[in-house]
Amino acid sequence: MRRVTRGLAALALVLVTAACSGAADETPPPKPVLEKDTIKVGIVPTAEVAPLFIALNKGFFTQEGLTVEPVVVTGSGAAAPPLQAGALDLAQTDYVTTFFTGDKGMPFKVVGAMSQAGPDSFGLVARDGAKIESVKDLKGKKIAINNLNGLSALIITAMLRDAGMKARDVMFVEVPFPEMPSKLAARHVDAAWAAEPFLTSGESRAKLRRVADTMAGRITDWPVGGWMASEDWVTQNPQTLAAFQRAFTKAQRLATSDRKEVEAVLPTYVKIDAATATQTSLGAYPTAVDPQGLQRVADLMLRHGFVHRHLDVKTVLAP
């Protein structure tokens, strides 16, 4: 009897220990302590940045213990100085800006993906009635772009080269996306490189006409934008960056799986109505940076003189 009693006692001890162990395994690990619980991020108000506002509306950042404050900038180039100075923590980049500023000695890192071009998500537009039917008609014209050393300048330069012209055959004028329709209507510029939803709203409100889809041909599926930060910021704020990435990626997946989520937030940060939001052409919202795609960007920049030496984009990606 003593042996049986001892055996039962030992079995009971094993079961209790296993139960306690199982309960401990189910306990979620403590959340990491963020180096900063409030950050400012520079954004360009286009369809590309919709996942950020989805994440804000759904409370994804709050769930990570993070407060995110969007700061509107005209383009990635305008975000670079305040990012370097610490006035911004993260900023939207068109990748061209990150590579260009790096070539000029400002060390930024790409810390996340944001958007990829889709059909008609960016376009060359002209005033209705203007005698501009193709890229060849741009010679001697003023073209509005949102960033003189960014993606818009690179894409138009490539299109001009394909049409047998050079960048000096046109005059680039830096204009924020929201102001492009009024500048065209007032004949301050002859054409513009516009992003959605300003393409769709411009056609209906400002009587603009699409001349060409600028993200077609060899520019198809172009990686348009991501997030950048200074090297020092990345080193000093790894937990804050990881928290931001988790929340933003969750929103990107939602934007990809349900277009209506994007349509719902567009009118909250861009002056368009719900009907325009439903007609807006959207690109893709990749959840990971594509080094091969980014290398296409860097190589095209080298070809057209935007940088002066070959760049291995892997050296610009944050670990």
C-alpha positions as semicolon CSV with decimal commas, in nm:
position;residue;x (nm);y (nm);z (nm)
1;M;0,000;0,000;0,000
2;R;0,284;0,240;0,079
3;R;0,430;0,185;-0,268
4;V;0,090;0,261;-0,431
5;T;0,047;0,572;-0,218
6;R;0,394;0,692;-0,303
7;G;0,329;0,627;-0,674
8;L;0,005;0,824;-0,670
9;A;0,173;1,111;-0,491
10;A;0,451;1,120;-0,747
11;L;0,199;1,115;-1,034
12;A;0,003;1,399;-0,876
13;L;0,322;1,602;-0,842
14;V;0,403;1,549;-1,211
15;L;0,053;1,656;-1,318
16;V;0,059;1,969;-1,102
17;T;0,404;2,062;-1,234
18;A;0,293;2,011;-1,594
19;A;-0,020;2,218;-1,538
20;C;0,180;2,501;-1,387
21;S;0,430;2,482;-1,671
22;G;0,149;2,499;-1,929
23;A;-0,003;2,801;-1,762
24;A;0,333;2,975;-1,761
25;D;0,383;2,903;-2,132
26;E;0,051;3,070;-2,213
27;T;0,147;3,392;-2,035
28;P;0,229;3,653;-2,302
29;P;0,580;3,794;-2,282
30;P;0,606;4,150;-2,154
31;K;0,604;4,420;-2,420
32;P;0,945;4,573;-2,485
33;V;1,006;4,920;-2,345
34;L;1,001;5,178;-2,623
35;E;1,283;5,430;-2,640
36;K;1,024;5,688;-2,756
37;D;0,650;5,648;-2,712
38;T;0,562;5,947;-2,935
39;I;0,708;5,998;-3,282
40;K;0,656;6,243;-3,567
41;V;0,646;6,106;-3,921
42;G;0,666;6,309;-4,241
43;I;0,409;6,210;-4,503
44;V;0,299;6,318;-4,850
45;P;-0,086;6,312;-4,861
46;T;-0,143;6,067;-5,147
47;A;-0,303;5,724;-5,176
48;E;0,034;5,567;-5,089
49;V;0,012;5,665;-4,724
50;A;-0,340;5,530;-4,665
51;P;-0,218;5,240;-4,445
52;L;-0,077;5,489;-4,194
53;F;-0,422;5,641;-4,143
54;I;-0,580;5,295;-4,130
55;A;-0,335;5,208;-3,852
56;L;-0,420;5,531;-3,668
57;N;-0,796;5,477;-3,700
58;K;-0,780;5,112;-3,596
59;G;-0,561;5,184;-3,296
60;F;-0,277;4,962;-3,419
61;F;-0,010;5,205;-3,299
62;T;-0,182;5,247;-2,964
63;Q;-0,178;4,871;-2,919
64;E;0,200;4,891;-2,948
65;G;0,219;5,167;-2,687
66;L;0,308;5,418;-2,956
67;T;0,165;5,760;-3,047
68;V;0,224;5,860;-3,411
69;E;0,184;6,220;-3,525
70;P;0,170;6,270;-3,907
71;V;0,339;6,584;-4,040
72;V;0,253;6,681;-4,399
73;V;0,548;6,761;-4,628
74;T;0,550;6,847;-4,999
75;G;0,786;6,564;-5,086
76;S;1,055;6,336;-4,952
77;G;1,321;6,597;-5,030
78;A;1,148;6,847;-4,803
79;A;1,144;6,587;-4,524
80;A;1,518;6,517;-4,540
81;P;1,650;6,826;-4,348
82;P;1,406;6,797;-4,053
83;L;1,469;6,422;-4,044
84;Q;1,843;6,480;-4,022
85;A;1,792;6,750;-3,758
86;G;1,569;6,530;-3,544
87;A;1,251;6,732;-3,594
88;L;1,103;6,421;-3,760
89;D;1,161;6,063;-3,649
90;L;1,058;5,886;-3,968
91;A;0,961;6,013;-4,311
92;Q;0,802;5,883;-4,625
93;T;1,058;5,836;-4,900
94;D;1,026;5,779;-5,271
95;Y;1,356;5,582;-5,247
96;V;1,510;5,819;-5,505
97;T;1,538;6,081;-5,231
98;T;1,707;5,839;-4,991
99;F;1,963;5,734;-5,251
100;F;2,016;6,092;-5,371
101;T;2,071;6,236;-5,023
102;G;2,302;5,945;-4,939
103;D;2,508;6,029;-5,246
104;K;2,532;6,384;-5,110
105;G;2,654;6,271;-4,769
106;M;2,329;6,255;-4,566
107;P;2,317;5,896;-4,432
108;F;1,956;5,774;-4,427
109;K;1,834;5,417;-4,399
110;V;1,530;5,257;-4,561
111;V;1,337;5,105;-4,270
112;G;1,020;4,977;-4,437
113;A;0,815;4,945;-4,754
114;M;0,508;5,154;-4,828
115;S;0,386;5,134;-5,187
116;Q;0,435;4,999;-5,536
117;A;0,300;5,163;-5,851
118;G;-0,005;5,019;-6,023
119;P;-0,172;5,103;-6,355
120;D;-0,273;5,473;-6,367
121;S;-0,167;5,538;-6,008
122;F;0,065;5,815;-6,135
123;G;0,022;6,006;-6,457
124;L;0,128;6,291;-6,679
125;V;-0,162;6,534;-6,706
126;A;-0,231;6,852;-6,902
127;R;-0,497;7,118;-6,899
128;D;-0,802;7,024;-7,105
129;G;-0,755;7,192;-7,442
130;A;-0,375;7,215;-7,421
131;K;-0,190;7,086;-7,727
132;I;-0,006;6,813;-7,541
133;E;-0,091;6,466;-7,669
134;S;0,228;6,275;-7,586
135;V;0,564;6,308;-7,414
136;K;0,714;6,444;-7,738
137;D;0,491;6,752;-7,704
138;L;0,662;6,850;-7,376
139;K;0,963;7,014;-7,539
140;G;0,999;7,369;-7,412
141;K;0,713;7,324;-7,163
142;K;0,693;7,379;-6,787
143;I;0,623;7,060;-6,595
144;A;0,507;7,053;-6,234
145;I;0,667;6,786;-6,016
146;N;0,653;6,754;-5,639
147;N;1,026;6,701;-5,580
148;L;1,307;6,838;-5,801
149;N;1,548;6,559;-5,705
150;G;1,298;6,282;-5,639
151;L;1,102;6,010;-5,813
152;S;0,894;6,249;-6,024
153;A;1,203;6,409;-6,178
154;L;1,362;6,069;-6,244
155;I;1,054;5,921;-6,411
156;I;0,993;6,223;-6,636
157;T;1,363;6,233;-6,727
158;A;1,348;5,864;-6,826
159;M;1,033;5,925;-7,033
160;L;1,197;6,221;-7,209
161;R;1,503;6,009;-7,292
162;D;1,278;5,738;-7,436
163;A;1,118;6,005;-7,655
164;G;1,458;6,128;-7,781
165;M;1,483;6,432;-7,553
166;K;1,676;6,536;-7,243
167;A;1,577;6,689;-6,910
168;R;1,707;7,028;-7,021
169;D;1,446;7,031;-7,300
170;V;1,180;7,107;-7,037
171;M;1,156;7,324;-6,725
172;F;1,075;7,149;-6,398
173;V;0,874;7,348;-6,144
174;E;0,835;7,216;-5,789
175;V;0,467;7,216;-5,693
176;P;0,292;7,018;-5,414
177;F;0,045;6,759;-5,544
178;P;-0,268;6,935;-5,408
179;E;-0,175;7,259;-5,588
180;M;-0,108;7,107;-5,930
181;P;-0,467;7,135;-6,065
182;S;-0,487;7,506;-5,983
183;K;-0,141;7,575;-6,130
184;L;-0,245;7,403;-6,453
185;A;-0,577;7,585;-6,465
186;A;-0,400;7,919;-6,418
187;R;-0,148;7,825;-6,692
188;H;0,148;7,864;-6,459
189;V;0,263;7,523;-6,583
190;D;0,182;7,326;-6,897
191;A;0,179;6,973;-6,761
192;A;0,216;6,791;-6,430
193;W;0,327;6,457;-6,288
194;A;0,035;6,382;-6,058
195;A;-0,036;6,109;-5,805
196;E;-0,364;5,957;-5,698
197;P;-0,612;6,065;-5,575
198;F;-0,525;6,400;-5,738
199;L;-0,540;6,240;-6,084
200;T;-0,900;6,133;-6,041
201;S;-1,013;6,448;-5,859
202;G;-0,831;6,669;-6,111
203;E;-1,017;6,514;-6,403
204;S;-1,356;6,581;-6,250
205;R;-1,293;6,912;-6,075
206;A;-1,020;7,089;-6,271
207;K;-1,086;6,944;-6,617
208;L;-0,744;6,788;-6,645
209;R;-0,664;6,533;-6,913
210;R;-0,436;6,232;-6,874
211;V;-0,161;6,227;-7,134
212;A;0,030;5,916;-7,026
213;D;0,052;5,654;-6,754
214;T;0,401;5,724;-6,622
215;M;0,433;5,387;-6,448
216;A;0,403;5,164;-6,754
217;G;0,650;4,987;-6,980
218;R;0,990;4,945;-6,816
219;I;0,860;5,130;-6,509
220;T;0,582;4,874;-6,447
221;D;0,554;4,755;-6,084
222;W;0,796;5,026;-5,976
223;P;0,869;5,042;-5,601
224;V;0,742;5,392;-5,529
225;G;0,789;5,458;-5,163
226;G;0,884;5,344;-4,817
227;W;1,002;5,481;-4,483
228;M;1,341;5,630;-4,407
229;A;1,520;5,734;-4,091
230;S;1,863;5,863;-4,000
231;E;2,128;5,604;-3,916
232;D;2,160;5,739;-3,563
233;W;1,785;5,721;-3,504
234;V;1,770;5,359;-3,619
235;T;2,057;5,267;-3,384
236;Q;1,911;5,453;-3,086
237;N;1,545;5,346;-3,124
238;P;1,525;4,979;-3,226
239;Q;1,220;4,893;-3,013
240;T;1,028;5,203;-3,125
241;L;1,104;5,125;-3,489
242;A;0,995;4,762;-3,447
243;A;0,667;4,873;-3,286
244;F;0,599;5,113;-3,574
245;Q;0,679;4,844;-3,829
246;R;0,445;4,589;-3,669
247;A;0,150;4,828;-3,658
248;F;0,206;4,967;-4,008
249;T;0,248;4,619;-4,159
250;K;-0,081;4,511;-4,002
251;A;-0,250;4,808;-4,172
252;Q;-0,085;4,729;-4,505
253;R;-0,227;4,378;-4,498
254;L;-0,570;4,522;-4,430
255;A;-0,536;4,773;-4,715
256;T;-0,433;4,492;-4,949
257;S;-0,717;4,259;-4,853
258;D;-0,995;4,519;-4,841
259;R;-0,991;4,817;-5,078
260;K;-1,283;4,973;-4,891
261;E;-1,054;5,036;-4,595
262;V;-0,844;5,261;-4,818
263;E;-1,150;5,432;-4,966
264;A;-1,277;5,507;-4,616
265;V;-0,962;5,689;-4,500
266;L;-0,870;5,880;-4,818
267;P;-1,125;6,162;-4,763
268;T;-1,002;6,203;-4,404
269;Y;-0,662;6,341;-4,506
270;V;-0,713;6,449;-4,870
271;K;-0,983;6,692;-4,979
272;I;-1,187;6,454;-5,193
273;D;-1,536;6,309;-5,161
274;A;-1,632;5,945;-5,115
275;A;-1,722;5,904;-5,483
276;T;-1,374;6,013;-5,593
277;A;-1,219;5,773;-5,342
278;T;-1,404;5,478;-5,498
279;Q;-1,274;5,572;-5,845
280;T;-0,912;5,624;-5,740
281;S;-0,656;5,391;-5,898
282;L;-0,450;5,223;-5,631
283;G;-0,110;5,063;-5,643
284;A;0,006;4,782;-5,414
285;Y;0,098;4,796;-5,046
286;P;0,394;4,557;-5,001
287;T;0,478;4,452;-4,646
288;A;0,849;4,399;-4,711
289;V;1,122;4,590;-4,890
290;D;1,226;4,433;-5,221
291;P;1,604;4,480;-5,263
292;Q;1,590;4,376;-5,629
293;G;1,322;4,633;-5,701
294;L;1,516;4,904;-5,518
295;Q;1,824;4,817;-5,719
296;R;1,623;4,902;-6,034
297;V;1,567;5,249;-5,887
298;A;1,935;5,302;-5,803
299;D;2,049;5,178;-6,144
300;L;1,809;5,410;-6,328
301;M;1,935;5,700;-6,115
302;L;2,293;5,622;-6,215
303;R;2,196;5,597;-6,580
304;H;2,038;5,943;-6,577
305;G;2,297;6,117;-6,359
306;F;2,101;6,144;-6,034
307;V;2,387;5,970;-5,850
308;H;2,752;5,955;-5,947
309;R;2,851;5,602;-5,853
310;H;2,699;5,256;-5,841
311;L;2,499;5,192;-5,526
312;D;2,437;4,853;-5,371
313;V;2,099;4,921;-5,212
314;K;2,154;4,653;-4,948
315;T;2,394;4,896;-4,779
316;V;2,107;5,142;-4,735
317;L;1,859;4,897;-4,585
318;A;1,824;4,898;-4,208
319;P;1,916;4,559;-4,053
